[in-house]
Amino acid sequence: MQEAIATVKKWLNEIVEVLILLAIVGAFVGVLFDDYFGVIANISAIATKFGDGGLAGLLALILFAHWYKKR
């Protein structure tokens, strides 16, 4: 059972890494060309939501960054 959970966890980590890479490539392409898919607009909307959240948004951002570094 532990091996199955470890395998699923490994797959999910790899999928997340691919999605992060796609977001980075999408942002890079959005900078070079017209932001056709709206990647940069979505990133700025997420940043705005964290900023509008005040202290709660800052704490959520810190917790997310800590969780991501821990991985």
C-alpha positions as CSV (number, residue, x, y, z in Angstrom):
1,M,0.0,0.0,0.0
2,Q,2.8,2.4,0.8
3,E,4.4,1.7,-2.6
4,A,1.2,2.6,-4.3
5,I,0.8,5.8,-2.4
6,A,4.5,6.7,-3.2
7,T,3.9,6.0,-6.9
8,V,0.8,8.2,-7.0
9,K,2.6,10.9,-5.1
10,K,5.5,10.7,-7.6
11,W,3.1,11.0,-10.6
12,L,1.3,14.0,-9.1
13,N,4.6,15.7,-8.4
14,E,5.7,15.2,-12.0
15,I,2.4,16.4,-13.3
16,V,2.6,19.6,-11.2
17,E,6.2,20.2,-12.4
18,V,5.0,19.9,-16.0
19,L,2.1,22.3,-15.4
20,I,4.5,24.8,-13.8
21,L,6.8,24.5,-16.8
22,L,3.9,25.1,-19.1
23,A,2.9,28.2,-17.1
24,I,6.4,29.6,-17.4
25,V,6.6,28.9,-21.1
26,G,3.2,30.5,-21.5
27,A,4.3,33.6,-19.7
28,F,7.5,33.8,-21.8
29,V,5.5,33.4,-25.0
30,G,3.0,36.0,-23.8
31,V,5.9,38.5,-23.3
32,L,7.4,37.8,-26.7
33,F,4.1,37.8,-28.6
34,D,0.6,39.0,-27.9
35,D,-0.8,37.4,-24.8
36,Y,-3.1,35.2,-26.8
37,F,-4.0,32.8,-24.0
38,G,-4.1,35.4,-21.3
39,V,-1.4,33.8,-19.2
40,I,0.1,37.1,-18.1
41,A,-3.4,38.5,-17.3
42,N,-4.2,35.5,-15.1
43,I,-0.8,35.8,-13.3
44,S,-1.5,39.4,-12.6
45,A,-5.0,38.7,-11.4
46,I,-3.7,36.1,-8.9
47,A,-1.1,38.6,-7.7
48,T,-3.9,41.2,-7.3
49,K,-6.0,38.8,-5.3
50,F,-3.1,38.2,-2.9
51,G,-2.6,41.9,-2.6
52,D,-6.3,42.6,-2.0
53,G,-6.3,40.0,0.7
54,G,-4.1,42.2,2.9
55,L,-2.5,40.3,5.8
56,A,-4.4,37.1,5.0
57,G,-3.2,37.2,1.4
58,L,0.4,37.7,2.6
59,L,0.1,34.8,5.0
60,A,-1.4,32.6,2.3
61,L,1.4,33.5,0.0
62,I,4.1,32.8,2.6
63,L,2.5,29.4,3.4
64,F,2.3,28.5,-0.2
65,A,6.0,29.5,-0.8
66,H,7.0,27.5,2.3
67,W,5.0,24.4,1.1
68,Y,6.5,24.6,-2.3
69,K,10.1,24.9,-1.0
70,K,9.5,22.0,1.3
71,R,8.6,19.7,-1.7
